[in-house]
C-alpha cells in the first residue's frame, strides 16, 4: 500500500463563527462535508465525526490555512489530541481554485481545495505547531505596530492644526505659553522633551517666529485650541500604551532566553518583531530555509537552457523589511565621528560595490549574512561576542 493510501485528508475552510471541513481519500474522491462552530466544545464532536469516517488502518490528516488566526484554536486542539495537522499556504489554495476551467468560490470548494493540496503536497507542507508564547509575542508586536501607526496619523493631524494656527508652521507653542519665557527656559524645556537634540539656536528660532507671526487669533479660536490639546492628549496616551506594551514584551522575551539585542542594531522592538515573524526557529532546518522564507535567497528564472538568478519578491515581506533595515544600520556612518557603525560589514559592503554590484544588491548580500547570524543566535541561544571578538566572528561569517 502506498503511503498516501494510508490516510484520509481533511481540508478545513476557516471562519470567525464556523468552519467547513471536506474529507477526501487519496484518489481525491469526496467522502463527506462537515460544518461546525469555531469553539472548543464543537471541536470534540468534529473529531468524533472524523473518527466515524476513518476506516480501520487509516489515519486522518488535517490541513488548515490560517493557523495563526481563526484556525489557531482548532490547530491547538487537534495537535493536543495527537492529530497530524499541516499548515497550507493560502497562495496554494488560491492557485488550486484558479487552475480549473470554471472558477468557483464557496466554503465547501475552498475546503476541498485545501484537502486536494494535502494529497499532492503532503511531504512538502510544514506541520502546524501553535505555540502560545510565540503567538502572544506576535500579538503584542501587532498591537505596538497599530499604536505606532495611530500615533503617526495623530502627529499628521497635529501638524495640520498647527499650520492653520501659525503661518510659519514651525511654531510649536501658542503666544500665551511663550509670553515672558526666556531663551534659557525654552532651551531647557526643548532639551528635555527632544532628548538633547534641540539647541539654543532652535529656541531662538521659535521665539523669533512667534514675534514675526503677530496676532494669529481667529474666530472660534477656542475650538481650534481644544483640537490641538485633544490631539496632544491622544498622542500622550498612545505613548504611554506603547510603554506598557513594550514592558509586557520585555517580560515575554525574557522567557525565551534569546540574546538578539546583544547584536548592534537590534533592540527590544526589533528582536520581538523578528521572533514574531520567525516563530520557532527549529522549524527551519538551516539558515538557507530561513533566507528563502524571508524572500532574501535568490530565485532562478530560466527557459531553454538560459537563465539567471534574480532577486525574489516572494517570501515574508515583513521579515524581509526587518533584515533590510538591519542591514542599512550596519553600513551607516555614525553622526559626528564619521566612522562606520560596523566596520566589518561596512568594508564588506564597499567590497561588493567595487565588484560591480549596485547598492541594493550589496545590501541583499549583507541581509543574507545577517540571516546566518540571527539564525545561529536563535537556534543556539547565544549572544554576539564582546567587541574585541565581534569583528573576528562577523568577518568569518561574511567571508
C-alpha positions in Angstrom: 0.0 0.0 0.0 1.3 3.4 -1.0 1.9 5.8 1.9 -0.8 8.2 0.6 -3.4 5.4 0.7 -2.9 5.1 4.5 -4.7 8.4 5.2 -7.9 10.3 4.6 -7.5 14.0 4.0 -9.5 16.7 5.8 -9.3 20.2 4.4 -10.8 22.9 6.6 -12.0 26.3 5.4 -11.7 28.6 8.5 -14.0 31.5 9.5 -14.7 33.6 12.6 -18.0 31.9 13.6 -17.8 28.5 12.0 -15.5 26.2 10.0 -16.3 23.9 7.0 -14.4 20.6 6.6 -14.3 18.4 3.5 -13.0 14.9 3.7 -11.5 13.1 0.7 -9.5 10.0 0.0 -6.1 9.6 -1.7 -7.9 9.5 -5.1 -9.5 12.9 -4.3 -13.0 11.4 -4.0 -15.2 13.4 -1.7 -16.3 11.3 1.3 -18.2 13.9 3.4 -18.6 17.5 4.4 -18.9 18.8 8.0 -19.8 22.2 9.2 -19.1 23.0 12.9 -18.8 26.1 15.1 -15.5 27.7 16.0 -15.5 26.9 19.7 -13.7 24.2 21.8 -17.0 22.4 22.7 -17.7 21.7 19.0 -14.2 20.5 18.2 -14.7 17.3 20.2 -17.8 16.5 18.2 -16.0 17.3 15.0 -13.1 14.9 15.9 -15.6 12.1 16.7 -17.3 12.6 13.3 -13.9 12.3 11.6 -13.2 9.1 13.6 -16.5 7.7 12.4 -15.5 8.3 8.7 -12.0 6.8 9.2 -11.8 3.2 8.1 -9.7 0.7 10.0 -6.0 1.1 9.2 -6.3 4.7 8.0 -5.4 7.9 9.8 -6.7 11.4 9.2 -4.5 14.3 8.2 -5.8 17.8 8.7 -5.0 20.8 6.5 -5.6 24.4 7.8 -4.8 27.7 6.1 -4.9 30.2 9.0 -3.3 28.5 12.0 -2.4 31.9 13.5 -5.8 33.5 13.3 -9.3 32.0 13.2 -7.9 28.5 12.9 -5.4 28.7 15.8 -7.8 27.3 18.4 -8.6 24.3 16.2 -5.0 23.7 15.3 -4.1 23.7 19.0 -7.0 21.3 19.9 -6.0 18.8 17.2 -2.3 18.8 18.0 -3.1 18.4 21.7 -5.1 15.3 20.7 -2.3 13.8 18.8 -3.6 14.6 15.3 -1.4 15.4 12.3 -2.0 19.0 11.3 -0.5 20.6 8.2 -0.3 24.3 7.5 -1.4 25.2 4.0 -0.3 28.5 2.5 -3.3 30.4 1.2 -1.4 31.0 -2.1 -1.6 27.3 -2.7 -5.3 27.0 -2.3 -5.8 30.2 -4.4 -3.8 28.7 -7.2 -5.7 25.4 -6.9 -9.0 27.3 -7.4 -7.7 29.2 -10.4 -6.3 26.0 -12.0 -9.8 24.9 -13.1 -11.6 26.0 -16.3 -14.6 27.1 -14.3 -13.5 29.1 -11.3 -15.8 28.9 -8.3 -15.7 30.2 -4.8 -17.6 28.7 -1.8 -16.7 27.5 1.7 -17.1 23.9 0.6 -14.9 24.2 -2.5 -12.3 26.2 -0.6 -12.1 23.3 1.9 -11.9 20.7 -0.8 -9.0 22.6 -2.5 -7.1 22.6 0.8 -7.7 18.8 1.0 -6.5 18.3 -2.6 -3.3 20.1 -1.8 -2.8 17.8 1.2 -3.0 14.8 -1.1 -0.5 16.1 -3.6 2.0 18.0 -1.4 1.8 16.1 1.9 5.6 15.7 2.3 6.3 19.4 1.5 3.7 21.0 3.8 5.0 22.1 7.2 3.4 20.8 10.4 1.3 23.3 12.3 2.8 23.9 15.7 0.8 26.5 17.6 3.0 28.0 20.4 1.3 30.2 22.9 4.5 32.2 23.8 5.4 33.0 20.2 1.7 33.8 19.4 1.5 36.2 22.4 4.7 38.0 21.3 3.2 38.3 17.8 0.0 39.8 19.1 1.9 42.3 21.2 4.1 43.3 18.2 0.9 43.7 16.2 -0.6 45.9 18.9 2.5 48.0 19.1 2.6 48.5 15.3 -1.0 49.6 15.5 -0.2 52.2 18.2 2.8 53.5 16.1 0.6 53.8 13.0 -2.1 55.6 15.0 0.4 57.9 16.6 1.8 58.8 13.2 -1.7 59.7 12.0 -2.2 61.9 15.1 1.0 63.7 14.5 0.0 64.5 11.0 -3.3 65.9 12.3 -1.4 68.0 14.8 0.8 69.4 12.1 -2.3 70.3 10.1 -3.8 72.1 13.0 -0.6 74.0 13.7 -0.3 75.1 10.1 -3.8 76.6 10.4 -2.8 78.4 13.6 0.6 79.6 12.5 1.7 80.7 9.1 5.3 79.9 9.9 4.3 76.3 10.7 7.4 75.7 12.7 5.9 77.4 15.8 5.0 74.7 18.4 3.6 76.9 21.2 0.9 79.5 21.5 1.9 83.1 22.3 0.3 82.9 25.7 2.5 79.9 26.6 5.7 81.7 25.5 4.9 85.1 26.8 7.7 86.1 29.2 9.7 82.9 28.6 13.5 83.4 28.3 15.8 81.7 25.9 17.4 79.7 28.7 14.0 78.5 30.0 12.8 77.4 26.5 16.2 75.8 25.7 16.0 73.7 29.0 12.5 72.6 28.0 13.4 71.7 24.5 16.4 69.7 25.5 14.3 67.6 27.9 11.5 66.8 25.5 13.7 66.2 22.5 16.3 64.0 24.3 19.0 66.7 23.9 18.6 67.1 20.1 17.2 70.7 20.2 19.7 73.5 20.8 19.7 77.2 21.9 19.6 78.1 18.2 16.2 76.3 17.8 14.8 78.1 20.9 15.9 81.4 19.3 14.2 80.5 16.0 10.9 79.6 17.7 10.7 82.8 19.7 11.6 84.8 16.6 8.8 83.1 14.7 6.3 83.9 17.5 7.1 87.6 17.1 7.1 87.6 13.3 3.7 85.9 13.0 2.0 88.6 15.1 -1.6 88.0 16.3 -2.8 84.7 14.9 -6.1 84.6 16.9 -9.1 83.8 14.7 -12.8 83.3 15.1 -13.7 80.2 17.2 -10.1 80.1 18.4 -11.2 78.2 21.5 -12.3 75.3 19.3 -9.0 75.1 17.5 -7.2 75.3 20.8 -9.3 72.4 22.0 -8.5 70.3 19.0 -4.7 70.8 19.5 -5.0 69.9 23.2 -7.1 66.9 22.3 -4.7 65.6 19.8 -1.7 66.1 22.1 -3.6 64.2 24.9 -4.2 61.3 22.5 -0.6 61.2 21.4 0.5 61.1 25.1 -2.0 58.3 25.7 -0.6 56.3 22.7 2.9 56.8 24.0 2.0 55.5 27.5 0.2 52.5 26.0 3.3 51.8 23.9 5.4 51.8 27.0 3.0 49.3 28.6 3.2 47.0 25.6 7.0 47.2 25.5 7.1 46.3 29.2 4.9 43.2 28.5 7.1 42.3 25.5 10.2 42.5 27.7 8.7 40.0 30.2 7.8 37.5 27.5 11.1 37.9 25.7 13.0 37.0 28.9 11.2 33.6 28.9 12.7 32.7 25.6 16.3 33.5 26.7 17.2 34.8 23.3 20.0 37.4 23.2 19.3 39.1 19.9 19.7 42.5 21.5 23.4 41.8 22.1 23.9 42.5 18.3 24.4 46.1 17.2 21.2 47.5 15.6 18.8 45.1 17.4 16.8 46.5 20.3 13.8 45.0 22.2 11.4 46.2 19.5 13.4 44.7 16.6 14.1 41.5 18.4 10.5 40.9 19.3 9.5 41.7 15.7 12.0 39.2 14.4 10.7 36.5 16.7 7.1 37.4 15.9 7.8 36.7 12.2 10.2 33.7 12.5 8.4 32.0 15.4 10.1 28.7 16.5 13.4 28.8 14.6 13.6 25.0 14.8 11.0 24.7 12.1 13.8 25.8 9.7 16.4 23.1 9.2 19.1 25.6 8.3 19.7 29.3 7.6 19.1 28.8 3.9 15.5 27.8 4.6 15.0 30.9 6.7 16.5 33.1 4.0 14.1 31.7 1.5 11.2 32.2 3.9 12.2 35.9 4.2 12.5 36.3 0.4 16.2 37.0 0.6 17.6 34.0 -1.2 17.8 34.5 -5.0 15.4 32.6 -7.3 16.5 31.0 -10.6 14.5 32.1 -13.7 15.3 30.4 -16.9 14.0 28.7 -20.0 15.5 26.9 -23.0 18.8 26.3 -21.1 19.3 30.0 -20.5 18.5 31.9 -17.3 19.9 33.6 -14.2 19.3 34.1 -10.5 17.2 37.1 -9.6 16.1 38.9 -6.5 13.0 37.2 -5.0 9.9 39.3 -4.5 8.2 36.4 -2.6 8.5 35.3 1.0 7.6 37.1 4.2 7.8 40.8 3.3 7.6 41.9 7.0 10.7 39.8 7.8 12.4 40.9 4.7 11.9 44.6 5.7 13.3 43.9 9.2 16.5 42.4 7.7 16.8 45.2 5.2 16.6 47.9 7.9 19.1 46.0 10.0 21.5 45.8 7.0 21.2 49.5 6.4 22.2 50.2 10.0 25.3 48.0 9.6 26.7 50.2 6.8 25.6 53.6 8.1 28.2 56.1 9.2 27.8 57.5 12.8 26.9 61.1 13.1 29.7 63.3 14.3 32.5 60.8 14.3 32.1 59.9 10.6 33.1 56.3 11.5 31.1 53.3 10.3 28.9 51.7 12.9 30.0 48.3 11.9 33.5 48.4 10.3 33.4 44.8 9.1 30.1 45.0 7.4 31.0 48.4 6.0 34.2 47.0 4.5 32.2 44.1 3.1 29.6 46.5 1.6 32.3 48.6 -0.1 34.0 45.4 -1.4 30.7 44.3 -3.1 30.3 47.8 -4.7 33.8 47.5 -6.1 32.9 44.1 -7.6 30.2 45.9 -9.7 27.1 45.3 -7.6 24.6 48.0 -7.1 23.9 49.4 -3.6 20.7 47.4 -3.4 22.5 44.2 -4.4 25.2 44.8 -1.9 22.6 45.3 0.8 21.0 42.0 -0.1 24.4 40.3 0.4 24.6 41.8 3.9 21.0 40.7 4.6 21.9 37.2 3.7 24.8 37.2 6.1 22.6 38.7 8.8 20.2 35.8 8.4 23.1 33.4 9.2 24.0 35.3 12.3 20.4 35.7 13.6 19.6 32.1 12.8 22.6 30.9 14.8 21.9 33.2 17.7 18.3 31.9 17.9 19.0 28.3 17.4 21.8 28.1 19.9 20.5 30.9 22.2 23.9 32.6 22.1 24.9 36.3 22.1 27.2 38.3 20.0 30.7 38.2 21.4 32.3 41.2 23.1 33.7 43.9 20.9 37.2 42.6 20.8 35.9 39.2 19.4 32.9 40.5 17.4 34.8 41.7 14.4 36.6 38.3 14.0 33.3 36.4 14.3 31.4 38.6 11.9 34.3 38.6 9.4 34.3 34.8 9.5 30.5 34.7 8.8 30.5 37.1 5.9 33.6 35.6 4.2 
